[in-house]
C-alpha cells in the first residue's frame, strides 16, 4: 500500500548537507504541530469490488498506509468511489454499509474497527491495525515522509502510482537526501541503481551517466521541463536543497519529452508552497572551511488558503580539496500558488543561482595518478592552474508556472512554461603530460617533475531557453476498462552564444609548483551562435482493465531545427530533422503487491556534426530499449522492491575514423540488471539497497575499428550501495552507508592500466530535542584515495576525499 505520513508543519532546510541531517532527524522526530487547514479533496475513480480490493486501491491512490486483517473484510463488498473526497470521507464512503469504520486517532492514525461497541461472544477479537495518514494524500509532486514514494509523473506526465509505470524509475525523497548528507545532486543519486556519478572531484557542474551513457547533455529536467545546454559549459546546476524529490527515469523517454539521451533522464521536482506552515533555519560548518546557512519558509497567505507561498534560500562559502580552489554559491527560490477553487491551481516558480568557483578537476597526467612516478603520485590537493586566471563563474535564473484546471472528473487541462537565462565565465589552465627531458631513458626521474600545461576558456557562454508544454487529459471508463488519455503539444527554443579559446601555458614543477609565469590569451578558435527549436505532439493512453492489467501506449512526432552562425568565417548552417518515436508497456498488478512488467521505448537526439560528403548535418542519433521488470510493494508496509533487466542500444553515433573524418556508423549496446530496495525491517529503521550489474556496455560499430569492443563511458560491471539508519527512542539517530564501484578501463577503454575498484563509507550521527535537530554527516569516512572512472590515455582525476559537515537546524 502507499504511505502518507504526518509531516512536521514547520519544515525548513538550510543547506544540502545540513538539510540532510535536518530532514533525516525531522522525518522521525515528532515536532509540535499546529492546527491544519481543512484537508483538500482528491479525485478517485474506484469501481465496485470486494471491500479488501477497494480499500487496497484507495490506500495506493490516497497515499496512506492502510492495513487490516483479511478476516475483518471477508465476504464484504464496496460500491466503489468516484469523485473528490478527503481521506476520511473517502474511507467513510467505501465502508458504508459494511458495519466497519475508520476511526481517526489523536496521533493522526486510523483504526479499522467494527461499529458495534464490542465483538459478539465467540467471535474472537481482531487486533486493530493503524493507518498512518496525513492531512493530504501523496501526489506526484508532494513531500514524502521517509524514503519511499508511491507516485510520480516523470514516467507518464500524469499522476500515476509507480507500481503501474512500465519503466524503471527511482525517486529520491528530500528526507533521504537529508539523511545521507547529499550536498550535490550526484551525491543524492549515489545510492541509486543505473546511475554513475562522475567520481572525479569536480566543482563545476553535475556530471552523471545513466545506463552507460552521459546524462548531463542535453540537460536535466526541472518540474518536467528540460534545462537545456549545448554540450558546452553553460550547464544548469540543480540545487539539491531546493528539491522536494529527485526522480530518475532510466531508458529512452522521447515519447514524452522529445530530444533526450538513450540512458534516461533526471527530473528534479521543486519544493512548492504548502498548506502547513513551515519555518526552519539551518547553519552548517565543516572541513575545508565550509560555512553554509539556509532557510525554508512556507504556508498560507490568507485564511481561506487560496494563496500559498514558499521561499527557499541558501548561501555557502568553502574551500575544496584542491589548493587555491574555492566554492561559493547562493541560491534563492521563491514560489507562489493561487487556488481559486478545488479544481484550479496556478503555481509560479522562480529561482536564481550564483556560482563563484574554480576548477577542482585538474586533468592531472595519467602518470602520477593511475601510474606512479619515481617521486610517487601527485597529491590530490595539487593545483595545476594559475591563481587569478582559473575560474568557473556562473549566474542563472528562470521564471515559470504550472497551471491546471479540472473541468470535471473526466477532463483536465494543464499548461507548464518556463523562461530562463544562464551566463558562464569558465577559464582553466590544465596539465597536459610530463615534459620529457631525457628521451633516451624514459625512466629517468627528470622526466617526471615538470608538466606541460594548456589553456582553455569558454568565456563568455550565454544561453536563453524557453519551454512550453500544453496538455489535455481525459479519464474515461467503460465497464471494467479505464483509460487515462493524454494529448500534448510542447515547444522548446534555446539560443546559445559560445566563444572558446585553446592555447599553450607555461610549464609547471608539479611537485613544487611556482605560479605567476607570464602568458597571453590566444585568439578565439570558436565564436558561434546556436539556435535550437523543437515542436512535438504526443499522445499517450494508459489503459487499465479489471484493476489488474495496465497497458501504456504512446507515440510522438517531433520537428527539430538547429541553426548555427559561425562568427569567425561568417558561415551559417541550417539543419532540420523530424522523427517519430514510440513506447509500449504492460504491467500486471498481482494480488499481494507484485507487479511484473515489460516495455519498449525509443529516443532521438539531432546531430550538429556536418557530413563531409553531403555537407549536411548527419541524421539524428537514436536509441531503443527493451526492458522486463518486477516491482513489489507488500500490502500494509512501507517497503518497495524492484528488479529490471534491459537491452539498450544507441545508434547513428557520429564517430571519427583514423583520419579524423566524421562518419555516422557508430552503435553502442548496454545490457544489464538493476536491483533496488527501500524498506523498514522494524519501526524507525530505514534500509536502502541498490545493485547494478552491467556485463556489456560496449561499442559494437565504429568508423575506427580500434574502438570496437570498448566503452563510451567507463561503466563498471558491478556497482553496489547500501544505506541504513535508525532512530533511538531518546532522540539519537545514526546511519551508515557503503558504496562499491567496480574497476574499468576508463573512457573509451583507453586508460593505460585498469582503474582499481574502490569502496567508501558514509555515516551520519544526529540528535533531536525540542525544536532542534543536530547532525554530523561524513562522506568517504575513511578518507579513501581513489580515481575517477573516466581516466583516459592522457589524464586522470581523484575522487572526493573525506567530507565532514556539522548541522544545526531550528524549527518553530
N, C-alpha and C positions, 0 to 999 in steps of 0.2 A: 504494500500500500504506500501511498505518498505520505509525506510528512509536512506539517507546518508547525513550527514551534513558536512559543511566546517570545516575541522579540523585545529586548530591553528597550524602553521607549526613548532613552537618551543614549544615542549612539553616535560618536564622532570618531574619526580616525585621523591620526596625525602623521603620517609618515609610513611608507610601506613596511619597513621593518618594525617600526613601533606599532603600526596598525596590526602587524602580525601578532604581537603579543597581546595587544589590547583586545582584538576581536576574539582571539583564542580564549582569553580569560573571560571576556564578556559573554562568549557563547555559552559558557557553562555556569557562570555565576549569576544568580538572580540579582537584579538591581531593583530599586524602588520603581514602581510603575504607576504612572498617572492614569487617571480615568481616560479611557479611549473614546474616540468618536464612534458613532454608530457604525457597526460592521457593514461594509458595502456588499451589494449583491453580486453574484457571479452567475453567468449563464450556464445552464445544464440541458442536456438532451439525452436522458437515460430511459431506455424502453422498459416496459413491464418485463419482469423476470423474477427468479427466485429472490427472496429478500437478501440472501447472502451475496449473490452476484451484484444486485443493485447497490448494496452498501459498499462492496469492494470497489465498484466503479466510481461511486461518489467519493470514496476516500482518495482514489487516484486523482480525480479531476479537481477536488476541493483542496488537495494538498494537505490532508490531515492523516495522522496515523491512527487508523481505526482497526481495532482488533476485538474479537469476541469468540466465545466457544461456539462451535457449529451447532451444538445441541440447542442453543437458545433460539436459533432461527430455522431449525429443521422443519420442513413442511410448510413454511410460510412464504408468501409471495408479496411482491410490491407492484403497485400500479405504475411505477416509474416516476420520473421527474422531468418536467420540461418548463423552461422559463428561467427567471432570475431569482435567486434565493441567497440569503445569508447561510452560513454554515449551520446554525441552529435551526433555521426554518427549513432548510433542505432535509436535515435529519428527521425533523418532526413530520414532514410530508411523506418521506419514504417509509417511516414507521407507522403511519396512520393505519389503524385497524389491526395492528399486529399484537397489541397488548404489551408492547415494549416502548421504552422511552430512553432518550439520551439526555441524561441529567448533567448539566454543567457544574463543575466543582469550583471552589474558590481559587484554586491554583490554575484555572483555565482548562483543565482536562474535562472529559466527558466520561460518564459511566453508563454503559448499556445495561438496563435492568428491566425487570417486569414492572408493570404498573401496579400490580397487586401489592399490598402492604407487606405480605410475607409469602413465601413459597408454600404451595399446598403440601399437606402431610404426605410423606413418602416420595415426593418428587425429587428430593435432594436439592441442595443449594448450589448454584453455579457461581463460580468466583467472578466478581466483576473485573473487567479489563478496562484500563483507562485509555482515553483517546486524547492525545496531546494536540491541541488545536489553538491557533492564533486567531486574532480578530479578522484576519484576511487569509483567504486561500492562496496557495502558491501560484504565481503566474510565471510566464516565460522571462519576465524582467524583474521580478521582485527579489527582495532579500531572502536568503535561505539560511535558517538557523542550522548550524552544523556543516557537514561536508557533503551531503547527498542531495542533489537537486532531482526533481522528478519531471520537470517540464522544461522545454526550450523551444525557441522559434528559429534558431540558427539553421536547422536542417530542413525546415519546411516553410519558413516565413509565416507560419501560423502557430498559435499557442497549442503545442502538442505534447502529450506525455512522451518522455524519452523512450519508453518501452515500445511505443508504436512507430518509432522512426527507423527505417530500414538502412541505416548507415551509422558508422562508428562516430559517436560524439562523447566528448568528455567535458564536464562542467566543473571548473574550479571555483568554489564559492569564496566570498570575501572572508568568511571565518577561517577557511582553510589557508588562504593567503596569509592571514594574520598569524595563525598558529605556526606556520613554517618560517616566518620572518622573511617573506619574499619582498624585497625592496624593488625588484625589477620584474618585468613580465617574463623573461626567460626563467628567473628563479621560481616564479609561481607555477610554471609548467614543468619543472624539473622532475616531478613525480607523476607525469602523465605519459602513458604509452604512445609510441609512434612519434614522439616529439624529441628531437635532439637539439638542445640549446647549444649555441656556439660557445664551447667551453674554453676557448682562449679568452682571457680577460679583456673586455672591450668597453670603453666608456662612451663610445659614440652613439650607437643605436642598438636596437634589439635584433639579433640575428638568430633565426631558427631554421630548422629543416623539418618537414613533415613527411614521413614515409619515404625518406631518402632524397627529397627534393627541396631546394631552397624555398622558403615561405615568406621572406621579408619583402620580396618583389613579386607582383606589382603592388603589394601593400596589405597590411592588416585591415580589419574592419572595426568600425565603432558604431554600435547600435544598428548593425546590419548594413551599413553603408561604407564603401571602401575608402580608406585613407591612402590614396594612390601615390606612388613615386614612379620615377622614370629610370629605375635601376641605377640611380646615382646616389648622392649622399644627402639629399634633402628628404630624409626618411622620417615620417611622422613617428613620434615616440609616445607610446601609451603609458600613462602613469598608473601603476597597479593600485595606488591608494584611491584613485578615483573610480575604480571598477567595483561594481556590485557582484559581477561574476565574469570569468574569462572562459570562453567556450571554444573548443577545438573540434571542427568537423573534418574528419580525415577522409581523403579521397576527393576526386573531382566534384565540383559544385557549380559548373557554369549554367545549369538549367535555371537556377535562381539568381545568380549573381553576375553572369556574363564572363568577362575576361578574368580567369583565375588560373593558378598553377595546379598541376595534377595532384600534388601531395595533400592538398586540403587548404583550409583557411582558419585563421584565428579571429574570433569576433569578441570584442570587449563590450560588455553591457555596462553602461554608465550608471553610477549612483543617481537616483532620481528622487524628487520630492516625496515625502512620506506623510501619512496622516498622523502618525505618532510623533510627538516632539522628540528630536534628537539633539543632544548637546554634548560635545566631547572636545577636550583639548588634550593634546599629547605632545610630549617632548622626548627626544631621543639623544643619546650620546654613545659614541663607540670608538673603536680603534681607528687609526688613520684620521684622527681629529674630526670625526663625524659629529656634526651638530644639525639636528633637524627638529622643526616644530610644525605641527599640523593641526587642523581643526575641521570639524564637520558639524554643521547646524542644519536642521530641517524641521518642518512642521507646518501646520495650517496658518494662513494669514487672516482668516475670518472665522466666525463662529460656525458657519454652515459647512466649512471645509471645501468650498468651491475653489479656493485659491490655496495652493501649497507651494512652498519654496524649499530650496536646498542650496547650501553654499559649502563647498569643499575646497580647502586650500592647504598648501604645503610649501615649505621653504627649507632648503638644505645647503649646507656648506661642508665640504670634506676634501680630504686628500685621497689618493688612490695608492695601490701597492707599487706603483711606478713613481720614482722620484720626479719631482717638478711637474706632476700632472694632477690637477685638481678636478673637482666635480661639484659645480654649483648649479642648483636647479630651483626654479619657482614654478608653482602650478596653482591655477585658480579656475574653478569650475562652478559657476552659478547656474541654476536651473529654476524654472517656474512652471507649474501645472495649473491649468484652468479647466474645471469640470462643471460646466453649466447644468449638466444633468447626468444621470447614471449611464446614459448612452453615448455621451460625447466627452472627449477629452483632448486637450491640446497641451503638449509639453514642449517648452522652449529650452534648449540645451546649448551651452556655450563653454568653451574652455580656452585658456591662454597658458602657454608654457614657455619658459625661457631656460636655455641650457648654456652654461658657460663652462666648457670642459676642455681638456686636452685629449690626446690620443694615448690610451694606456696600452694599446696593442701595437708594439713597435716593429713587427715583422723582423724579428731577430734572425740571424743566419741559422740555417738548419744545423750547421756545425757550430757547436757551442750551446745548443739546446737539446735537440734529439740525439746528436752525436757529440761526444766530448772532444776537448782540445787538450794540448799539453798543460794549459792553465786551468783546466777544469771546465765547468759550464758557466755560461754567462748568468749572473744573478738575475732573478725575476724582477728586481727593482730597477734595473738598468734603463736609463732614459737615453735613447739614441737620437732624439730630435734636437731642436735648438730652442732654448728659452726665448720667449718674446716673439717667436715665429709660429711654432706649433699651436694650433687651437682648433676646437670644434665648437663654434658658437652658433646657436640656432634660436630663432623665435618662431612660434607657430600659434595660430588661433583659428577657431572656427565658430560658426553660429548656425544652428539648425533647429528643426522642430519635428515632432512626431504627432500627427493628427489622426484621430479615429472617431468614426461615428457609426453607431449601430442603429439601423432603421427598425429592425425587429429581430426576432430570433433567427431569421434566415439571412438577411443582407447586412453586410458591414463594409464600409469603405475606409481606406487609410491613405494618407499621403505623408511621406517622410522626405525631408530635404535638408541639405547642409551645404554651406559655402565656407571655404577655408583658405588660408594663406600660410605659406612657410618660407622662411629665408634661412639659408645656411652659409656660413663662412668657415670653410674647412681648409686648413693648411697643415702640412706634415712633412718632416724630413725623416726618412726611414732607412734602415740598414739594407745593404744590397751586396752582402757577401764579404768575405775577408779579402784583404789585399795580399796577393801572392808576392812576397819579397824574394823568395828563393824557389823558382820554378823547377830547379833540378832536384830538390829534396822536398817533396810535398809534406813530409813530417817535421820539417824544420819549425821550431816554435815561433820563429819570426813571422811565419805565415798565419798566425792565429792571434794577433793582438790588435791589428788595425782593420777597420771595416770601411768599405766604400759606402757612400750614402747617396740617396737620390731624393729629389724634391717632387712633391705632388701637391696641387692645390685645386680645389673646386670652389671658386670664390669670385663673384657670388653665385649661388644657385638658388633660384626662386621658383616657387610653384603656386599656382592658383587652381583650386579644384571646386567643382560644383556637382552635386548628385541629387537626383530627384527620382523617387520611386512611388508610383501610383498603384494601388491595389484595390480590387473588388473581391470580396469573399462571400460565398453563398453556402449555407449549411442546408442540405436537402435530405429528405428522408422518405423512403417508400418501403413499408413493411420492415423487414429485417435489414434493409440496406440503408446506409448513411453515406452521404457524400459531403466532403468539405472541398469546394471548388475555389481555386484562387486564380484570378486573371490579373496579370500585372503588365505595366509598361514603365520601364525605367530609362533614365538618360544620365550619362556622365560626360563631363567635359573637364579637361585638365590642360593647363599651359605651363611648360617648364622652360626656364631660361638657364642655360648652363655655360659657364666659362671655366675651362680646365687648363692646367699647366703641368708640364713634365720637364724636369731638368736635373742637373747634377748639383751636388752639395759637397762641402769639404769632408775629407776623411776624419775618422774619429778613433782614438785609442779606447777600445770598448771596455777594457778592464780598469782604466784610469782616465775617464773622459774629461776633456777640457773643452768647454764650449766658447762660442763667441767669434769663431773664424769668419771672415767676410765671405759673402756670396751674393749673387744677384738673382732677381726674379726673371725667369725666361718669358719669352712671348707666349701667348696662349696657343695651344695646339687644337683647342675646341672652343667654339663660340657659336652656340646654336639656340634656336627656339623650337620646341617640340609641342605641337598641339594634338591632343588625343581626344576623340569623341566616340561615344558608343550609345546606340539606341537599341533596346531589346524589348521584345514582347514575349511573355511566358505564360503558360497555362499548366496548372497542376490540379490533380484530383486525388484526394485521399479517400479511398473507398473502404468502408467498414461494413462487414457482413456478419450478422449473428453475434456481434460482440466478440468474435474470435479471430476473424481474418481481417487484416488491414493491408490494402494494396495502395501504393503511392506511384502514380504515373505522372510524368512531366515532360514538357518539350518547350524549347525556346529558339527563337530566331533573332540573331544579332546582326547589326551593321556597325562596323567599326572603321574609323578613319584616323590615320596618322599623317600629319603634315610637318615636315622638318625643314626649317630655314637655316642654312649654313651661312653665318655672317662672315666667315673667312674667305670663302670663294664665291659668295653671293648666289649659291645654288639653292634650289628648292626641290624636295622630294615629296611626292604625294602617294599615299598608299590607302587603298580601300579594300576591306575584306567583309565577307558575310559568311555566317556559319549557323547551322542548326545543331543543337545539342539535345540529348535526351537522357532520361533517367527512368528507371523502373525498380520497384522493390515490393517485397511481400513479407508480412510478419504474421505469425500465428501466436495468438495470446492464449497459451495453455493455462488450465487451472493451476493454482498454486504459485503463479508469478513467473513462470518460464515463458520466454518469447524468442523462439528461433526466427531468423530472417535470412533473406537472400536479396541481393541488389546488384544493379548495373548503373554506372554513372559516367558522364563524359565532361571534358573541359576543353577550352581552347584559349590561346593567347597569341595575338598578332605579333609578327616579327618585323623589326625595323631594319634588318640587315638586307643589303642590296645583292641580288643575284648578278654575278659578273657577266653571265651570258645574256640575260634578258634586260639588264639594267632596271629591273623592277624588284620591289621587295619580295622576299620569299613568302610562301603560303603560311597561314597561321600554324603555330605549334599546337598539337592536340594531345589529349590524354584520355584514357579509358580504364575503368576498373571493374572487376568482378569481386564481390565480397559475400561471404557467408558468415553469419554470426549468431550469437546466442546471448540474450540478456536474462538475468534472473533477479527479481525483486521479491523476496519472500514476504508473503502476506503477514501483516502485523509486526513488521520490523522496519528499521531504518536502513537496511542493508541494500547494497546494489552490487551486482557482479556482471561482467561482460567478457565475451571472447569473440575474436574476429580473425578470419583467415582471408587474405586478399591477394589478388594478382593485379598489379598496376603497371600500365605502360605509358610512357611518354614518347610521342612520335613527332616526326618532322623537326627534329632538333637541328639547328644550324651549327655545323662544326667546321673546322678548318683543316684542310689536308696538309701534307708535309711541305707544300709550297706556300702555306698560309692563305690559300684561296678558300672562301666560304662555300660550303656545299650543304644542301638540305637532305642529308642522308642519315642523320643520327636517330637512334632509338635506344631508350634505356628501359629496363624492366626491373621491377621490385616485387618480390614475393615475401610474405611474412605472416606471422601470428602475433596477435596482441591480446594480453590479458589485463584486466583491471578489476579491482575490488575496493569497495569502501564499506565498512561495516562496524558495528558496535558489539563486540563479544560479550560485553557487560555494560551496565549503565555507566556513563561518563568516561567510557573508554573508546577512543576512536582509532581505527586502523585503516590505512590506505596502502594498497599494494599495486604495483604495475610491472609488467614484463613485456618486452618486445624481442621477438626472435626474427631476425631478418637474414635468412640463409643466402638470399640472392638479391643484390642491388647493383646491377652491372650494366655497362654499355653493351648492347648486342649488335649495334650497327654504327659505323662512324666512317667519315671520309679519310681519317687517319687510322690505318689498321693497328697501329701501336696502342690505341686507346680501347680497342675492343676487349671486353672482359674486365675493364677497370670500373671504378665507381666515380660518378659525377661528384658526389659529396661523400666524405668519409663517414660511412654508416657501419657501426659495429654489428656483429652477428647477434650479440647478446647485450641487452640493456635492462637492468633490474633496479627497482627502487622500492623502499618500504618506509612508512612513517607510522608511528603510534604515539598517542598522548593520552594521559589520564589525569583527571581532576580528583583530588582527595577531598574528603569531607570538610577539612579545615581551611579550604581556600587555596591550598597549594596545587599547582599543576605542573606536570613535567612531560616532556616529549623528546623522542629520539628518532632520527631518520638515517637511512643509509642509502647511498646511490652508487651503483656499479656501472661502469662503462667499459665495454669490451675493446679490444685492440682493433686498429685499422691500418691501412697503408696510406692514409691521407687522401687529400683531394686528388681525384683522377688517378689514384693509386700510384702517385709519383714520389712519395716520400722515400728517401734512400734506405730507411730501415723501418721495421714495424713500430708503430706508435704504441707504447705499452698501455695495457688496461689500467684502470685505477678504481679505487673505492674511497669515497669520502663520507664523513658523518656530519649530520646536522643535529642540533639539540636546542631545547627550549626549557626554561625554568621560570615559573610565574607564581604570583600570589595575588589574590583578590581580597579586598576588605572594604566594607562600606562603599564609598563611591570611587575607590581607587583600584587600578589594575597595574601591577608591576610585572615586568618580564625581562628576561635576558635571553637573547637569541644568538646562536652561534652557527655559522656555516663553515664547512670544512674544519670541523672542530680540532682535528689533529694536525692541521696545517700541512696537509699532504701537498707536495710539489708534483704537478702533473702537466702534461702538454695537451693542447687542443687537438681535436680530431682532424682539423683541416690543414695540418702541416703539408707542405709540398716539397718539390725538389730544391727550393731556394730559401724558404723562410718558415718560421715556426713561432708559436707564441705559448706562453704559460697560461695555465688555468688560474682561477681565482684562489688566492691564498685565504687564510683564516680571517673571518669577519666576525666581530663581536659587537652587539648593539644592545644597550640597556634602554628600556622604555618605561615611562610613567604616564599613565592615562587617567584622566579625571572626568567622570561623567556625573551630571547633576540634572 
